[in-house]
Amino acid sequence: MNIVVCVKPVPDPEQYDKLRLDPVTKRLVREGIDSIVNPTDKNALEAGLALRDKFGGKVIVVAMCPDFNAPQIKECLAMGADEAYILSDRAFGGADTFATSYTLVQGFKKIGIEADIVLGGNESADGATSQMISQIGEWMELPHVSNIIEMEVEDGVAKVKKKTPNGYVAYEVELPAVIGIARGANKPRMVTAMGVIKSKNKPLTIYGKADLDVDEKYIGLPGSPTQPGSFIEPDMARAGVKIEGEPEEIADKIIDVIKKSGYQL
Amino acid sequence: MNVHFTEEQKMLQQAFREFAEEYLAPNAAKWDEDHSCPTELFPLVGELGVLGIFVPEEYGGVGLGHVERIIAMEEFGRVSAGFTTFLFAHQLAVGGMNDFGTEEQKKQYLPGMCDGTAIWSLAVTEPGGGTDLYNHKVTAEKDGDDYILNGRKCFLTNSHNCDYCIVTAKTGTDAKGRNVLSAFIVPMDNEGIKPGRLENKSGMRGSLTGDMILTNCRVPASAMLGKDGQGAQIALKEIGEIGRASMSAICVGIMKACIEEGVKFANDRIIYGKPLAKIQAIQWHIAEMRLNYEIGRALIYRAACYKDEGQATTLWNGMAKLFATRAAVESAQHCIELMGGYGVITEYPVDRYMRDALAAISPGGTNEVHKMVIAADTLKTFA
């Protein structure tokens, strides 16, 4: 069984207090913040590894990210993936989900994968759009379903449960298909010392724009239909106002301030 | 010696840190309070690869070295010194088996020691003392093809939760009348061995330490580890190279935890309208803790590198342990002083760090013993 798992390195959510937006490029400034494998992508990887353990075959990790994120992709190899590919090029930078999903699918073509199943985390910890799975499915013209909390594969069909606000909906999806795994769907296996050693000998290939057959209109920031508009950073500064006078006078002034702020008393 | 971790070592460090955060951090305070040892996590640590990290793959280990082992001890020690003591006490026996076991013994025992199937301990210290090996009282008398062990061991970690115990015992005397010690593998289902008193330690709780009582404990001659008379060598090598190094690494972990706790508190606590961290007197505490941590770290990894290179490590492990145990106590005190009253409130972990650091001083050789070793080497090297 050929299992493709899409992975995204994201800023460590534990360090979100250090994140800021560049006012000019309107993109996240990631300097000084550690990257981790997107937590939900680890659930997707675990689902893929479990399928491989059951049916045989291989798990191929594909990520579109800067090459300095290689340690996060190597972590996926240490978890048990068989090979990994990084699609890295400055021209891919600033891509929205449309451009990213296109680039990933072109990457699959370059790698020459006949995937039986494509998995990914339901959403990323930074963007959290939850759009990638359906967009990859559309580019590949394959059935796709997201937010999956349980999955069983039998006779070329994935029997899945899609989480809903009130429970779940069960689907049977003919493979090949693209499936988004929800957080909590499983417990990702830990990276072991032996896994780290084995990862050294597993192939990690980096492809740039020149290696892929890509249409310039669909890649990077220029190829992204979603463009950031204006953004406002809330002013978190607080200043005290000293109100002087007799107690009753002060109370009246406070009531005035509250009323002027729009609160009904 | 490389001052930087390799890419592989960085990945291991991250894996060990994540394990510590997920499995140890949530319960470390509880194990300390209950004085309990979470043996249920032992197979998981085996799966992680830490128990036999330095054991060759052919015997079920990972085939790495002692730098990697120390990385694990530091990361685990940062979160739970007690749990880490439980692990390295087992590794004393792993080291003994790996270094001195026969091919048959290694094949029989090492896989289970590495994957966490069986918990081991090493029983050397006796009520009369730990360092004074040649006056130990536990005996092993030859009886046909067997040995019969009698006596009492004390202060051994994993006394009450081990499946096997390696026991050193007197098998004779040399020409100078000194004890000849040998080591024996004793399974705990042998009716002649049983745990005795369980000590109530002030620190390193999360591991169990106590006595081991041997009463006409009959073992076959094939249970001897190493050769007849190698018991002292086994004890000194494993306690000196694995025990001391582990204790030092745990203390470095404690020092890191003190820095993290101190920095967090100093940044969060507002006094005179600004964070505590802005006050120079507080920064001095931070600086001292950082200095302690970095020096301790430099020493333990240097000693571990020497061990992996096959060089003698007695001096370096002695210096590392002397410094790291002292510095960990000092760092915990800095952290407590920095935090004021909160430093001794048990809701914060610093009181545990202090007790753990104090408990690390004596095991594996007191500071006075290390000073003797350091002085002897210095008088010779610098003469």
HADDOCK unambig.tbl for C-alpha pairs under 7 A between the chains (distance, minus, plus):
assign (segid A and resid 191 and name CA) (segid B and resid 15 and name CA) 5.70 0.50 0.50
assign (segid A and resid 192 and name CA) (segid B and resid 15 and name CA) 6.89 0.50 0.50
assign (segid A and resid 192 and name CA) (segid B and resid 47 and name CA) 6.90 0.50 0.50
assign (segid A and resid 192 and name CA) (segid B and resid 48 and name CA) 4.41 0.50 0.50
assign (segid A and resid 192 and name CA) (segid B and resid 49 and name CA) 6.03 0.50 0.50
assign (segid A and resid 193 and name CA) (segid B and resid 12 and name CA) 6.22 0.50 0.50
assign (segid A and resid 193 and name CA) (segid B and resid 48 and name CA) 5.98 0.50 0.50
assign (segid A and resid 193 and name CA) (segid B and resid 49 and name CA) 5.13 0.50 0.50
assign (segid A and resid 193 and name CA) (segid B and resid 62 and name CA) 6.89 0.50 0.50
assign (segid A and resid 194 and name CA) (segid B and resid 49 and name CA) 6.53 0.50 0.50
assign (segid A and resid 194 and name CA) (segid B and resid 62 and name CA) 5.89 0.50 0.50
assign (segid A and resid 196 and name CA) (segid B and resid 8 and name CA) 6.65 0.50 0.50
assign (segid A and resid 196 and name CA) (segid B and resid 11 and name CA) 6.85 0.50 0.50
assign (segid A and resid 196 and name CA) (segid B and resid 12 and name CA) 6.84 0.50 0.50
